[in-house]
Each structure stands twice: as C-alpha cells, then as structure tokens.
Amino acid sequence: MVTLSASVSSLAQPALLPDFDRPSGLPVFQSVKEAIATYEGETAIHVLYPRTIARAAATFLDGFPGKVLYAVKANPHPAILRVLASSGIRDFDIASIREIDLVRSTVPGAVLYLMHPVKSRRTVRYAYAAGVRHMAFDCLDELSKIFEETDGAGDLTLHLRLAVPNGHAAMPLAGKFGATFEDAVTCLQKARPACARLGVSFHVGSQCMDVADYRQTLAYVRKLIDQAGVAIDSIDCGGGFPVTYPGMTPPPLTTYFSTIKAALRSYGFEKLEILGEPGRALCAEGGSTLTRVELRKGQDLYLNDGGYGSLYDAARFEWNFPAHRVGDPAGTANNSAEFRLFGPTCDASDVIAKPFRLPADIQEGDWIEIGHLGAYGQALSTNFNGFQSDTTVAVMA
Ligand SMILES: Cc1ncc(COP(=O)(O)O)c(C=O)c1O
C-alpha cells in the first residue's frame, strides 16, 4: 500500500512498482475511499480513472470517421497522455512550446499538430525544429509568419482555421479565431502553392449539444472550397464532442460520428483525410476531484478546492458537476440539501454560487467527490494562495 503525500505524483519510475497503474504511472487504488484513507496532504486530490479514459479513447478510435488527435489543453497530465497513448492515440493537438516538450517527453513517436491559429515566431521555429509539420493559421499575416520561420512551409501541412457559428455549444469559442468566408478564400489560394498539404479546420464550440452544427459546418466548407477553386487534402472537424453533466444530456457520441460521416459523404469529402481534436470527450468522465469540507456555516461549505482550482467552470460559468459525499452508499442521495461552495483562497469571488446538492448532514472533515472534472478541471487549477493540488491518483473502478 502506498502512503500518499503531496509529492507522490513525482516519484520516479512508478510503472515498475506493483502499487502503480502501469499505463498511467500513478499510485493506484481500488476506491477513492482507499486513496483518502492513506492521504496526508492538505490540498484536494485529483483522481483519474484509467479504464474510463481508455474506454473513451476506444469509442473515438472505433467510431470517429477519421484520425483522432487528443487536444492536450483539456488535461495535460502526463498520466492522461500515457493512458491515451497506450489506448492507441498517437496524434496530439498542442498549442505551446511547453506542450511540445511535454508530449515529446511522454509519448515518444507521437505526431504533433500545432493547431493554435496565432503563435509567436519563436514557437513556430521551435515547433518546426522539433519536427512538427502540421500548423494552423487563420489570416495572411500568420501565414507569412509561418512561411518566414519554416523556410517557406514547403514540407508543411497547413490547416486554415475557419470562423464558424457556435450556436449550440455550452462553452462557445467563437469570436477570437477563424477566417471569414472571403478571407478564407484568399488564404486558401495563397497557401496552396506553397505548402505540401492544405486543409481546413473548424471548432463548433466546446460541449456542442447539437450534431447538426457539424453537418451545417461541413456544408459551409463545401461552399468555401468551391468558391476558392483550390483542392484541399484534409478537414479537421475540431473538438466540441460533449459529455453528460447535470442538466446537460447530449445525444450519444455515435450519433455525432454517424452524422459527420454522412455529411462527409453527401458533400463529396470521402476521399479527404479527416481529423478530429476531442479534448473534453476523451477525459472529462475519466477524472474527478476529491475535496474536503474544512468548515460548514449553515448552507455554505468551505472546501480545499474551488474557483481557482478545478472548479473554475463551476465558479465562472455556473456549470454543475455530479457530486457525492465519499463513503455514502449508492442511492442515499434522498436526504439532500442545497449548498453554496467556497474555495480555499482569500478571494471573495472564489465561490460557486449555483448550489450543489449534497447530504443535508454534511460536516467538517467529510470528503466530496466532484465528477467529470477530468477535462478543464485539473488543467485550469492555479496555485493562487498556495492551494494547488499536486496529488493525482488512479482509481481502478
Ligand atoms: C483548436 C482546438 N482544438 C480542440 C479543442 C478541444 O475542444 P473540446 O474540449 O471541446 O473537445 C479546443 C478547445 O479549446 C481547441 O481550441
């Protein structure tokens, strides 16, 4: 049995020890209760469920009609990268020099796609020298930058990021990146003669609740390609694939895959290389946070994790996540009450104002597991006030 301390996640060569999960390299427990029983730290605990992540990878690899890239931003923990790699994912969407180094050192042989539409010159040079041959752009100035920093982009696959509506995304991403229709025509015409391969990419927004958005975007791509009069080699359908949260039940992923497949056929794209860049849907359900109640004041709970930790989306966007008190037998949620949650920092805005339902008798010292935080939970945690957790465990449920 491993005794958890705050530094346990940095132990060397963990895969060789019997108490560590081999693919993830994390200390392994059979339940979150077991992990808490051995924990000596003060901060929250991040939990990864390697089997759930492996299942999500298999769902995409079996069903998505193209190559599956993991969007590293969703959760860059090396354990996630290892589990995804051991499940068959070899392609990674990265945005920064640190993400390049992270994936290179964690998944030897991985193929990297620098899909951030706006990069520093140094990032372009660094990526090129590190063997990255896929880059995104969304305007002529960024295209020139790539030409200048890569000796003309002659051996690159360039992906033109399009501005598309994010109408049914619970977390819209529109308005920052993407070429308009007219600019996209010009960009495609300028890029085509210079690069080895040319594609378009789009993002319908994260947690896209309506499959029709992908179909409509592919219809738009058809119009754009016809207008530009240039051949393209690939279409990157981006991320946006949803998971279930309280109050948000999307159609099954298989419906997204079959809709995209049918649209690719009906718009004449079957011969192109198709890519997808899921982040959330690969790791959200495979991660949770264990947070302890430090104080109860009426219906307010003061926790050791909050809006500057893995509950950023709960604090900022009032998202709800599945939550239960650790140790409660399944199906005992009847006697529950609504609680406002406060994070551990001194900032008064560190509050999750939209209530969570928890047992009415919850008290100091109880642990709460907040689920579906494997994406954009751990990744968005900060060390504000010294409360960042550096403890991550694997639970083999
Ligand atoms: C370029 C790009 N690809 C993929 C993703 C992942 O999106 P999601 O987590 O919604 O699947 C994002 C999210 O911001 C992104 O910006």
The ligand as an SDF file (V2000), in Angstrom:
LIG
                    3D

 16 16  0  0  0  0  0  0  0  0999 V2000
   -8.0410   24.1240  -31.5630 C   0  0  0  0  0  0  0  0  0  0  0  0
   -8.8030   23.3300  -30.5580 C   0  0  0  0  0  0  0  0  0  0  0  0
   -8.9470   22.0080  -30.7710 N   0  0  0  0  0  0  0  0  0  0  0  0
   -9.5810   21.2150  -29.8940 C   0  0  0  0  0  0  0  0  0  0  0  0
  -10.1150   21.7300  -28.7300 C   0  0  0  0  0  0  0  0  0  0  0  0
  -10.7870   20.7940  -27.7860 C   0  0  0  0  0  0  0  0  0  0  0  0
  -12.1300   21.0500  -27.7120 O   0  0  0  0  0  0  0  0  0  0  0  0
  -13.1120   20.1630  -26.8400 P   0  0  0  0  0  0  0  0  0  0  0  0
  -12.5160   20.0500  -25.4970 O   0  0  0  0  0  0  0  0  0  0  0  0
  -14.3900   20.8890  -26.8780 O   0  0  0  0  0  0  0  0  0  0  0  0
  -13.2130   18.8260  -27.4980 O   0  0  0  0  0  0  0  0  0  0  0  0
  -10.0190   23.1110  -28.4650 C   0  0  0  0  0  0  0  0  0  0  0  0
  -10.5930   23.6880  -27.2600 C   0  0  0  0  0  0  0  0  0  0  0  0
  -10.4330   24.8350  -26.9140 O   0  0  0  0  0  0  0  0  0  0  0  0
   -9.3330   23.9230  -29.4130 C   0  0  0  0  0  0  0  0  0  0  0  0
   -9.1780   25.2450  -29.2020 O   0  0  0  0  0  0  0  0  0  0  0  0
  1  2  1  0
  2  3  1  0
  2 15  2  0
  3  4  2  0
  4  5  1  0
  5  6  1  0
  5 12  2  0
  6  7  1  0
  7  8  1  0
  8  9  2  0
  8 10  1  0
  8 11  1  0
 12 13  1  0
 12 15  1  0
 13 14  2  0
 15 16  1  0
M  END
$$$$
